[in-house]
Structure formats: C-alpha cells, structure tokens
C-alpha cells in the first residue's frame, strides 16, 4: 500500500480486455517470490493455503498457469514504466537526492540457447564462463542507501564503452522523468574510458569519478610507493579499517583539467600476489601436460610428428596464456626424437609484473571535491556490488531473486 503497487500496475499495464484481477495477480506473484518461491504452476496451490486468499477476495483460479504466463507477458511489456513510477514513489518517500549516484555493470551467463535473442550473446564473462551465452546488466543506485533505481539489460557482446554511448542520454532522460533536472555526479567503473565517452557524459549533464587504466596512462602507475605520502583510512563493518597511501594532483586528462589520485592498497596487493601464485602453478601444470602430449607424439611418429620444432612448441605453450608466459623460463630440448624440458619461475619478470599490483588511479572533472570525498565515494562502491551479489547469488544463499544461470 505504501508503494502504491496496485494503482501503479493498474495504470501502466496495457489491457486488451477487462481483467479486474490483473494487478492483484502480479502483487500475489511478487509476495510469493519474497516469502515462498515456487514454480508458476504451484502458485495457485500456495495461495489457496495462505491467508492471502481470505484477504484479497481474488479466487484461486485466477492464478492458474495460463493466466500467470499471460500476466508475465503484459508485465514484461510495461516494466520500464512501472520501474519509473516506483522510482518516483521511493525517491519522494525516502527523500532521495540524485546528486551523486553509482553506475556499474555486470554480466550473467546462461545455459539458454540463443533462439534469435537480442540479449544472449558470447562476450567476456566476469566469472570466466566465456563458453556460455550471457546477458549484460547495468545498475544505477543512490550513494546513501544503495537503493537500485535504474537498471537496463543489454546484449552480452557489448562492452562498457559501447554501452555508455547508448545509455548516457537514456539515464539523463530517466532522471529528468523522476524530476531531477540538475547535474549528477556518477561514480563509474574504469571500463568506461576514452575522451569521447567522458565528453558524452558531460554533454548529458553528468560529472564523473572514474578510473584510469594502465595501458593509457602508465606514468601514474609507475609512481614509486615511497612518493605516496598522504594517508586515508576507510572504516569497515567486519574488518579492521583499511589504510591506504596516496598522492593527488591536478593534471590535464583528455584535454581537460582533472583531479587525479593515485593510491596503493596493500590488501589488494596481497590478494593479487596470492592469486598469481595459483595462476602460475596452474599454468605450469597445463604447459607440462601439453609438453607430455608432444613428447608422446614425437616418440610415436618420429619424422611424421608435427612437434619436432622447438619454436613451434614454444609458440603453442605461449598461446595457453600469453600474459603469464613471460613470467616462466622454459628450457626445451629435442634430441633424437626425445623431448626434454624444465620450467622455472622468472623471478625478475615476476618482480616487475607485481610492482604495479595494488595501485589504482582515480580521476574526476570535479576539481572542488576533496581527496577524502573522492576516496569515500570509491570505497563505498560495495553498496552497488551488494546489489549485484544479491542478483547473482544462488538459490541457497538468496531465495528471492536468482538471475542465473
């Protein structure tokens, strides 16, 4: 009642014929999802046994499978209008300001097949499931409470840079519709980079706090840790405060003045070093397995083997993981159709590789923001990450919304 769900459903869902229980049917489906999730064909049975059947005056027969699916089709066609109406209600009731917002992206893999789907496509999957079709999801939430206000599903083969070109004007239109006509500061992921994208954000009345990538701006990542003399502490719920070292400056980025903060996170460094050890060990095992296959083939086929050439073998080993290949030293010999090898860690290359671990570079066009304000906004991004975790959790950790796979 407080959200006005029934009137919102009644107002926004297009009805080809009179269906007096349409809005109530949707509300019951929502309540079912929250308190006792079940298959569509089981909702009628659940409703009959619940006290809702005594309160709503809706016959249980209104929840038979066929009517449920017809209702879902109508709901799908009107979901953006319903979302907008809910945004207006919640922002008014909670007195939400859209002055600063988090914008982030994720993807969800699926076992579905692509039967002419506009959304399901192959793309770079964040959980390493590149062999599966996926859908991308963007989410925009307020910085104070982490309430998700605007979302959009888009094709799984779009990267962040492609998507923002489409979405920036649309997000501005959404904010205008909920009554926010002022500029909005977006805290965004470093996946959005390039002068054109940030110019587009400015044209759409967005300021931004983003991240620079090493490939484009290597000098910031080469700043020695000894030069990061400022200190920042971030309070956490269940852990000790996170303390980082940083430095800040005002520099020209993408032909405009920006405030730039380079910081070092020891915890992030330690995590990445541990992960690198695991990755190197797995890569080494994969290489040894492949070399053993080559050895067996050479011994069996001798002159007819495709793998009598050391350069050819080395190239194939490199293809397994081009990023980790320089971090190992390979000594491969082939003599009288017998392949021998040894693999060791390249300590010098590893030291250079991990030197930039834990370093992050933030930048913003808002020169008036203090260092602490920028870092606070960045380190509180877990508010939007929790929304994603909630969406992507499995049925054991989250019984309400399971978006995949």
C-alpha positions in Angstrom: 0.0 0.0 0.0 2.8 2.4 0.9 4.4 1.9 -2.5 1.1 2.1 -4.3 1.8 -1.1 -6.2 -1.8 -1.9 -7.2 -2.5 1.6 -8.7 0.8 1.6 -10.5 0.1 -1.8 -12.0 -3.4 -0.8 -13.0 -2.3 2.4 -14.5 0.7 1.2 -16.6 -0.2 -2.3 -17.8 -1.9 -2.3 -21.1 -5.1 -4.5 -21.1 -6.6 -5.8 -24.3 -9.7 -6.9 -22.4 -11.0 -6.3 -18.9 -9.1 -8.2 -16.3 -10.2 -7.0 -12.9 -7.6 -9.2 -11.0 -4.6 -8.4 -13.1 -2.9 -6.0 -10.6 -3.7 -8.3 -7.7 -2.3 -11.3 -9.5 1.0 -9.5 -10.0 1.1 -8.4 -6.4 0.5 -12.0 -5.2 3.3 -13.2 -7.6 5.6 -10.7 -6.0 4.7 -11.7 -2.5 5.1 -15.4 -3.4 8.6 -14.7 -4.7 9.5 -13.0 -1.4 8.1 -15.4 1.1 7.8 -18.8 -0.6 9.3 -19.0 -4.1 7.8 -21.8 -6.2 7.1 -22.8 -9.8 4.4 -20.9 -11.7 2.1 -23.8 -11.7 2.4 -24.1 -7.9 1.4 -20.5 -7.0 -2.3 -21.3 -7.2 -1.9 -24.1 -4.6 0.3 -21.9 -2.3 -2.2 -19.1 -2.5 -5.2 -21.4 -1.6 -3.4 -22.4 1.6 -2.2 -19.0 2.6 -4.2 -16.3 4.5 -3.9 -14.1 1.4 -6.9 -16.0 -0.1 -9.0 -14.6 2.7 -7.8 -11.0 2.4 -7.7 -10.3 -1.3 -11.1 -11.6 -2.5 -9.3 -13.0 -5.6 -10.4 -16.6 -6.5 -7.5 -19.1 -6.6 -8.5 -20.0 -10.1 -7.1 -16.5 -11.2 -3.6 -17.9 -10.5 -3.7 -20.9 -12.9 -0.6 -21.3 -15.0 -2.1 -19.9 -18.2 -3.2 -16.7 -16.6 0.2 -16.3 -14.8 2.1 -16.5 -18.1 -0.3 -14.1 -19.8 0.2 -11.7 -17.0 4.0 -12.0 -17.2 3.9 -11.1 -20.9 1.9 -8.0 -20.1 4.2 -7.1 -17.2 7.3 -7.5 -19.4 5.9 -5.0 -21.9 5.3 -2.4 -19.2 8.3 -3.0 -16.8 10.2 0.2 -17.7 7.1 2.4 -17.0 6.5 0.5 -13.7 10.1 0.9 -12.7 10.0 4.7 -13.4 6.7 5.0 -11.3 8.3 3.1 -8.4 11.4 5.3 -8.6 9.3 8.4 -8.2 7.4 7.0 -5.2 10.6 5.7 -3.4 12.6 8.8 -4.1 9.8 11.0 -2.8 9.1 8.9 0.3 12.8 8.4 1.2 13.8 12.0 0.2 16.5 10.7 -2.1 18.8 13.1 -3.9 20.2 12.1 -7.3 23.1 14.5 -6.9 25.5 11.6 -6.7 25.0 8.0 -8.0 26.8 4.8 -8.5 26.7 3.3 -12.0 28.2 -0.2 -12.6 27.9 -3.1 -14.9 27.9 -6.9 -14.6 27.1 -9.9 -16.7 25.2 -13.2 -16.1 26.0 -16.3 -18.0 23.1 -18.7 -19.0 22.7 -22.2 -20.2 20.0 -21.0 -22.5 20.4 -21.3 -26.3 20.2 -18.2 -28.5 17.0 -18.6 -30.4 17.2 -15.2 -32.1 17.7 -13.5 -28.8 18.6 -9.8 -28.8 20.3 -10.1 -25.4 22.0 -13.5 -25.3 25.4 -13.4 -26.9 29.0 -14.5 -26.3 31.2 -12.0 -24.5 33.9 -11.6 -21.9 32.4 -13.2 -18.8 33.5 -11.9 -15.4 33.4 -15.4 -13.9 35.4 -17.0 -16.7 32.4 -18.7 -18.4 33.2 -17.4 -21.9 31.8 -20.6 -23.5 28.3 -19.7 -22.4 25.9 -17.1 -23.7 25.4 -14.1 -21.4 23.4 -11.0 -20.8 24.8 -7.7 -19.5 23.1 -5.7 -16.8 23.7 -2.1 -15.8 22.6 -0.8 -12.4 22.3 2.7 -11.0 21.8 3.3 -7.3 22.0 6.2 -4.8 25.1 6.6 -2.7 23.5 6.9 0.7 21.3 3.8 0.9 22.3 1.8 -2.2 18.7 1.6 -3.4 18.8 0.4 -7.1 16.8 2.9 -9.1 17.5 2.4 -12.8 18.6 -0.9 -14.5 19.0 -2.0 -18.1 19.6 -5.4 -19.6 21.6 -5.2 -22.8 23.4 -7.6 -25.3 26.1 -9.8 -23.8 28.6 -8.9 -26.6 28.6 -5.2 -25.7 31.5 -3.8 -23.7 31.1 -0.9 -21.2 32.5 1.7 -23.7 29.9 0.7 -26.3 27.0 0.7 -23.8 27.7 4.1 -22.3 27.3 5.7 -25.7 23.7 4.4 -25.8 22.9 4.7 -22.1 24.2 8.2 -21.0 21.3 10.1 -22.8 18.8 7.5 -21.6 19.9 7.8 -18.0 19.6 11.5 -18.2 16.1 11.2 -19.6 15.2 8.8 -16.7 16.5 11.4 -14.2 14.5 14.1 -15.9 11.4 12.0 -15.7 11.7 11.5 -11.9 12.1 15.2 -11.5 15.9 15.6 -11.2 17.0 18.3 -13.7 20.3 19.2 -12.1 23.8 17.7 -12.8 24.6 14.3 -11.3 28.0 13.0 -10.2 28.4 9.5 -11.5 30.9 7.1 -9.7 31.7 4.7 -12.5 33.9 1.8 -13.3 37.2 2.2 -15.1 35.8 0.1 -18.0 34.5 3.4 -19.3 37.5 5.1 -20.8 38.3 7.3 -23.8 37.8 11.0 -24.4 34.6 10.6 -26.4 32.8 8.8 -23.6 33.6 11.4 -21.0 32.7 14.2 -23.3 29.3 12.4 -23.8 28.8 12.3 -20.0 29.5 16.0 -19.7 27.1 16.8 -22.5 24.4 14.7 -20.7 24.8 16.8 -17.6 26.9 14.2 -15.8 30.1 14.8 -13.8 32.2 11.7 -13.0 34.6 9.9 -10.8 36.3 7.2 -12.8 39.4 5.1 -13.0 42.3 5.4 -15.4 43.8 2.3 -16.9 47.5 1.5 -17.0 47.6 1.0 -20.8 46.5 4.6 -21.4 48.2 6.3 -18.5 51.2 4.2 -17.4 53.1 7.1 -15.7 50.6 7.2 -12.8 51.1 3.5 -12.2 54.9 4.0 -12.2 54.9 6.4 -9.3 57.1 4.8 -6.5 55.3 3.8 -3.4 57.7 6.0 -1.4 56.1 9.0 -3.1 52.6 8.2 -1.9 52.8 10.1 1.4 49.2 11.0 2.2 47.2 8.6 4.3 43.5 7.7 4.1 41.5 5.3 6.4 38.3 3.6 5.4 36.0 2.2 8.1 34.6 -1.3 7.5 31.8 -3.3 9.2 33.5 -6.6 9.9 37.2 -5.8 9.4 39.9 -3.6 10.6 39.9 -0.1 8.9 41.5 -0.2 5.5 44.5 2.2 5.4 46.0 3.3 2.1 48.7 5.6 1.0 48.0 8.1 -1.9 49.0 11.2 -3.7 46.9 13.7 -5.6 47.5 16.3 -8.3 45.6 18.4 -10.9 46.5 17.3 -14.4 45.3 17.6 -17.9 43.4 14.4 -18.9 41.5 14.1 -22.2 42.3 17.8 -22.9 40.6 19.0 -19.7 41.7 19.7 -16.1 41.1 16.8 -13.8 41.9 15.9 -10.2 44.0 12.7 -10.1 44.5 10.4 -7.1 47.0 7.5 -7.2 46.7 5.2 -4.3 48.2 1.9 -3.1 46.1 -0.8 -1.4 48.3 -3.4 0.5 45.4 -5.8 0.9 44.7 -5.8 -2.8 48.4 -6.3 -3.5 48.5 -9.4 -1.2 45.4 -10.8 -2.8 46.7 -10.4 -6.3 50.1 -11.9 -5.4 48.4 -15.0 -3.9 46.2 -15.4 -6.9 49.2 -15.0 -9.2 50.9 -17.9 -7.4 47.9 -20.1 -8.0 47.6 -19.0 -11.7 51.3 -19.7 -12.3 51.1 -23.1 -10.8 48.1 -24.0 -12.9 49.7 -22.6 -16.0 52.9 -24.6 -15.3 50.8 -27.8 -15.0 49.0 -27.0 -18.2 52.3 -26.5 -20.0 53.8 -29.7 -18.7 50.6 -31.6 -19.7 50.9 -30.2 -23.2 54.6 -30.9 -23.4 53.9 -34.5 -22.4 51.5 -34.8 -25.2 54.1 -33.5 -27.7 56.7 -35.9 -26.3 54.3 -38.9 -26.7 53.5 -37.9 -30.3 57.2 -37.4 -31.2 58.2 -40.8 -29.9 55.3 -42.5 -31.7 55.5 -40.7 -35.1 59.2 -39.6 -35.2 59.7 -37.8 -38.5 56.0 -37.6 -39.2 55.3 -35.6 -35.9 54.2 -32.0 -36.2 56.2 -31.2 -33.0 59.8 -31.7 -33.9 60.3 -27.9 -34.0 61.2 -26.2 -30.7 60.0 -22.8 -31.9 56.6 -24.3 -32.8 56.3 -26.0 -29.4 57.2 -22.7 -27.6 54.7 -20.8 -29.6 52.0 -23.3 -28.7 52.9 -23.0 -25.0 52.7 -19.3 -25.2 49.2 -19.5 -26.7 47.9 -21.2 -23.5 48.3 -17.9 -21.6 50.2 -15.1 -23.2 50.0 -12.9 -20.1 51.8 -15.5 -17.9 54.2 -16.9 -20.5 56.9 -14.2 -19.8 56.8 -15.0 -16.1 58.2 -18.5 -16.6 61.5 -19.6 -18.0 61.2 -22.6 -20.4 64.2 -24.8 -21.3 63.0 -27.2 -24.0 65.4 -29.6 -25.9 64.7 -32.2 -28.5 67.4 -34.8 -29.3 67.0 -38.0 -31.2 63.2 -37.8 -31.0 63.2 -37.3 -27.3 61.7 -34.2 -25.8 63.1 -32.8 -22.5 62.2 -29.7 -20.6 62.4 -27.8 -17.4 60.2 -24.9 -16.3 61.2 -22.3 -13.7 59.8 -19.0 -12.4 61.4 -15.9 -14.0 61.9 -14.0 -10.7 63.0 -10.8 -12.4 60.0 -10.7 -14.7 57.6 -11.6 -11.8 59.0 -8.8 -9.6 58.4 -6.2 -12.4 54.9 -7.7 -13.0 53.7 -7.4 -9.4 55.2 -4.0 -8.8 52.0 -2.3 -10.0 49.7 -4.6 -8.1 47.6 -2.7 -5.6 47.9 0.6 -7.4 44.8 2.4 -8.6 44.3 5.7 -10.2 41.1 7.7 -9.8 40.2 10.9 -11.7 37.4 13.4 -11.7 36.4 16.5 -13.5 35.0 18.0 -10.2 38.1 19.9 -9.0 36.1 21.2 -6.0 35.9 17.7 -4.4 38.3 17.0 -1.6 40.6 13.9 -1.6 38.7 12.3 1.2 35.3 12.8 -0.5 36.6 11.1 -3.7 38.1 8.2 -1.8 35.0 7.8 0.4 32.8 7.5 -2.7 35.1 5.0 -4.3 35.5 2.7 -1.3 31.7 2.7 -0.6 31.1 1.2 -4.0 30.3 -2.1 -2.2 26.7 -0.7 -2.0 26.2 -1.4 -5.6 28.3 -4.6 -5.6 25.9 -6.0 -2.9 23.0 -5.4 -5.3 24.9 -7.5 -7.9 25.7 -10.2 -5.4 22.1 -10.3 -4.4 21.0 -10.7 -8.1 23.6 -13.3 -8.9 23.6 -15.4 -5.6 22.5 -19.0 -5.9 19.2 -20.4 -4.6 20.8 -21.4 -1.3 22.2 -18.0 -0.3 19.4 -16.0 -1.9 16.0 -17.4 -2.4 14.3 -14.3 -3.7 15.9 -13.3 -7.0 18.2 -15.7 -8.9 19.0 -14.3 -12.2 21.1 -17.3 -13.5 22.4 -19.3 -14.9 
